[in-house]
Amino acid sequence: MRLLGRYRPVLYPSAAVLIVAACATSAVEPVSNTSPVSPPPSSSPQQVTVLPPPPDQVADVVDARTVLLSNGLEARILGLAPADECWSAAALKFTRETLLDRQVRYSRASASVITLRLADNDDFATLAVSKGMARAEKDDPVLTEVEKSAAKAGLGLWGPPCKGSATSAPPPPPPVQTTTPPPAPPVETKDCAVSYRVAKEWAGGFHVEIIVRNTAQAAVSQWVLQWKFPGGQKIGQTWNASVHQRGTDVAAMSATGPAPLAPGATVAFRFNAEGPTATPGAFTLNGKTCSL
């Protein structure tokens, strides 16, 4: 029976309303507060995604490799050498145009040294060196290779007017030696070199990028890189390597079976780890100590 529109509603007598209400009340069963509640169906565990720390903003550029962040931290960018006189103005201009007032993410290498990533996740040190806007610090095998490519292409400071020199003018001739210097002591050479870079950090964990180079004259038939953590670190997800850990001892090897490593060749892999951020003090490749 319609209640709205052009039909009038039907009004029931009060006695009929009471009878209907009584029937409705008697038909409803009381619900016990102590009735057992079925547990929710179990669900498969969900994968937890670890988010990187929120970005900061570059408030000022102190020099070509030093920035002031919006949180008050003034720090040097890891991997970049001081700008030479010939290229200092161009290097500073590039750093300001790339970083000033831009959002970045950083992780600490020490109290005043950081790695810096742009909004597109590019590493700033790698970007600057690849464009010839900065030199790589010594003993950084990753950026050294990038620097060689920029120099070969004649980019930035490797082109005119500097052409790789500290000043645009030719350097003065070396002084004439009047005495014969003593022979230099023999340089100890290693059979391998390792670059260990903490690329990201978050509460309770960190992400590491490792590059291993065979610096020996002979090829390595199956590479196994070993190191020891100081304590409290536990490796989780890995990329491009099979990593095994027993206590603080860690061993990494090819994830696809025996993988030779020719003289001068490199292999790179990454991993996430739980615990406090740590940088091992020594590495061995197939039992031989590597340089860092």
C-alpha positions in Angstrom: 0.0 0.0 0.0 1.6 3.3 -1.0 2.4 5.8 1.7 3.6 8.7 -0.5 2.4 10.5 -3.6 -1.2 11.1 -4.2 -2.5 8.3 -1.8 -3.1 9.1 1.8 -1.6 6.9 4.4 -3.8 4.4 6.2 -4.0 5.1 10.0 -4.4 1.9 12.0 -6.4 2.0 15.2 -4.3 2.1 18.4 -5.4 -1.4 19.5 -4.3 -2.9 16.3 -0.9 -1.2 16.6 -0.4 -2.7 20.1 -1.3 -6.2 18.9 1.2 -6.0 16.0 4.0 -4.6 18.3 3.4 -7.4 20.8 3.7 -10.0 18.1 6.9 -8.5 16.8 8.4 -8.4 20.2 7.6 -12.0 20.9 9.1 -13.1 17.6 12.6 -11.7 18.3 14.9 -13.9 20.3 17.2 -12.2 22.8 20.9 -12.2 21.9 23.2 -13.5 24.6 26.2 -11.3 25.4 28.2 -14.4 26.1 27.7 -16.1 22.7 31.0 -17.2 21.2 32.2 -15.0 18.4 33.8 -16.8 15.5 37.3 -15.5 14.8 37.9 -13.7 11.6 39.2 -15.8 8.8 42.9 -16.0 8.7 44.6 -14.2 5.9 48.0 -14.6 4.4 50.7 -12.3 5.8 51.1 -9.1 4.0 54.4 -7.9 2.7 55.6 -4.9 4.6 57.1 -2.1 2.4 59.9 -0.1 4.2 59.4 3.5 3.1 62.5 5.8 2.8 62.7 8.8 5.1 60.8 11.9 4.1 62.7 14.3 1.8 64.5 17.4 3.0 65.1 20.6 1.1 68.4 22.1 0.2 68.3 25.5 1.8 71.7 26.7 0.7 74.8 25.6 -1.3 77.9 26.5 0.6 80.3 25.3 -2.1 80.4 22.8 -5.0 80.3 19.8 -2.6 78.8 21.2 0.7 75.1 21.9 1.3 72.9 23.2 4.1 69.6 21.3 4.5 66.3 22.7 5.7 66.7 20.7 8.9 69.9 22.7 9.8 72.4 20.0 8.8 75.4 21.3 6.9 77.3 18.4 5.4 79.8 17.5 2.7 78.7 15.2 -0.2 80.5 11.9 -0.1 82.7 11.0 -3.1 83.4 14.5 -4.4 86.9 16.1 -4.4 87.3 19.9 -3.8 86.7 21.9 -7.0 89.9 23.0 -8.8 90.5 26.7 -9.4 89.9 26.4 -13.1 86.5 24.8 -12.7 85.3 26.1 -9.3 82.8 28.7 -10.6 81.2 26.2 -13.1 81.0 23.5 -10.4 79.3 25.8 -7.9 76.9 27.0 -10.6 76.0 23.4 -11.5 75.5 22.5 -7.8 73.2 25.5 -7.2 71.1 24.9 -10.3 70.7 21.2 -9.5 70.2 21.3 -5.7 69.1 24.7 -4.4 65.5 24.7 -3.1 65.1 21.2 -4.4 63.8 18.2 -2.4 66.5 15.5 -1.7 67.0 12.4 0.4 70.2 11.8 2.3 71.9 9.2 4.4 74.9 9.8 6.7 78.3 8.4 6.1 79.5 10.2 9.2 78.4 13.2 11.3 79.2 15.7 8.6 79.4 13.6 5.4 76.3 12.4 3.5 75.2 10.7 0.3 72.6 12.7 -1.5 69.8 11.6 -3.8 67.6 13.8 -6.0 63.8 13.5 -6.3 64.3 11.0 -9.2 66.6 8.9 -7.0 69.7 9.8 -8.9 72.9 10.0 -6.8 74.1 13.6 -7.0 77.8 12.6 -6.7 77.5 10.2 -9.6 75.6 12.7 -11.6 78.1 15.5 -11.0 81.2 13.3 -11.9 79.5 11.8 -15.0 78.9 15.3 -16.4 82.5 16.4 -15.7 81.2 18.9 -13.1 83.4 17.4 -10.3 86.3 15.1 -9.7 85.9 11.9 -7.7 87.8 11.5 -4.4 90.6 9.0 -4.4 90.0 5.4 -3.6 86.4 5.5 -4.7 86.2 2.8 -7.4 82.6 3.5 -8.4 83.1 7.2 -9.1 86.6 6.7 -10.5 85.1 4.7 -13.3 82.5 7.3 -13.9 85.2 10.0 -14.0 87.2 8.1 -16.6 84.2 8.0 -18.9 83.6 11.8 -18.5 87.3 12.5 -19.1 87.3 10.3 -22.2 84.3 12.2 -23.6 85.9 15.6 -22.8 82.9 16.7 -20.6 82.9 19.7 -18.2 86.3 20.3 -16.6 87.9 17.8 -19.0 87.1 20.0 -22.0 88.2 23.6 -22.7 89.4 25.8 -21.1 90.6 23.5 -18.2 91.2 20.2 -20.1 91.6 18.5 -16.7 94.2 20.9 -15.3 93.8 22.7 -11.9 94.3 26.1 -13.6 93.9 27.3 -17.2 97.5 28.3 -17.4 100.1 25.5 -17.9 101.7 24.3 -14.7 105.2 25.5 -13.9 108.0 23.1 -14.7 109.1 20.9 -11.8 112.2 21.9 -9.9 115.5 20.3 -10.9 116.5 17.5 -8.6 120.1 18.0 -7.4 120.2 14.7 -5.5 119.0 11.3 -6.3 115.9 10.5 -4.2 115.9 7.2 -2.4 113.9 4.4 -4.1 110.2 4.4 -3.2 109.2 1.5 -0.9 107.3 -1.3 -2.7 103.6 -0.7 -2.9 101.5 -3.5 -1.5 99.0 -4.6 -4.1 95.7 -6.4 -3.4 94.0 -9.0 -5.5 90.6 -7.3 -5.2 88.9 -4.0 -4.4 85.6 -3.4 -2.7 83.2 -0.4 -2.7 80.7 -0.6 0.2 78.1 2.2 0.0 75.2 2.7 2.4 72.6 4.1 -0.1 69.6 4.4 2.2 68.8 4.3 5.9 65.6 4.1 7.9 64.5 3.3 11.4 65.8 -0.2 12.1 67.5 -0.9 8.8 69.6 0.2 5.9 70.3 -0.6 2.2 73.8 -1.3 0.8 75.4 -1.3 -2.6 78.6 -3.4 -3.1 80.9 -3.4 -6.1 83.7 -6.0 -6.2 86.7 -5.7 -8.7 89.2 -8.4 -9.5 92.5 -6.5 -9.5 94.7 -9.6 -9.8 96.4 -10.8 -13.0 94.4 -14.1 -13.0 90.7 -14.8 -13.4 88.6 -16.0 -10.4 86.6 -19.1 -11.3 84.0 -18.6 -8.6 83.9 -15.5 -6.5 83.0 -15.5 -2.8 83.1 -12.2 -0.9 83.2 -12.5 2.9 83.0 -9.9 5.7 82.1 -9.6 9.4 79.4 -7.2 10.8 80.1 -5.6 14.2 76.9 -7.1 15.6 73.1 -6.7 15.5 72.9 -6.6 11.7 70.8 -9.2 9.9 70.6 -9.4 6.1 67.2 -9.7 4.5 66.3 -9.1 0.9 69.2 -9.4 -1.7 69.7 -8.5 -5.4 72.1 -10.1 -7.9 73.8 -12.3 -5.2 73.2 -15.2 -2.8 74.1 -14.1 0.7 74.5 -16.4 3.7 74.9 -15.2 7.3 75.9 -17.0 10.4 76.0 -14.7 13.4 78.2 -11.8 12.4 79.9 -13.7 9.5 78.5 -13.0 6.0 79.4 -14.6 2.7 78.1 -13.5 -0.7 78.4 -15.3 -4.0 76.8 -15.5 -7.4 73.1 -16.2 -7.3 73.2 -18.2 -10.6 75.9 -20.7 -9.8 79.7 -20.6 -10.6 80.5 -17.2 -12.0 84.0 -16.4 -13.2 85.5 -12.9 -12.6 88.1 -11.9 -15.2 91.1 -9.6 -14.4 89.8 -6.1 -14.1 86.1 -7.2 -14.2 83.6 -6.1 -11.6 80.4 -7.6 -10.1 77.8 -5.6 -8.2 75.0 -6.6 -5.8 72.7 -5.0 -3.2 71.0 -6.0 0.0 68.7 -4.8 2.8 69.7 -5.3 6.4 68.0 -4.9 9.7 69.7 -3.4 12.7 72.0 -0.4 13.2 73.8 0.9 10.1 77.4 -0.5 9.9 80.3 -0.5 7.5 82.6 -3.6 7.8 86.3 -2.8 8.2 87.6 -5.6 6.0 86.6 -7.9 3.1 88.1 -11.0 1.5 87.6 -12.4 -2.0 88.1 -16.2 -2.0 90.2 -15.8 1.2 92.4 -12.9 -0.1 92.2 -9.4 1.6 90.6 -6.7 -0.6 91.4 -3.0 -0.6 88.6 -0.5 0.3 
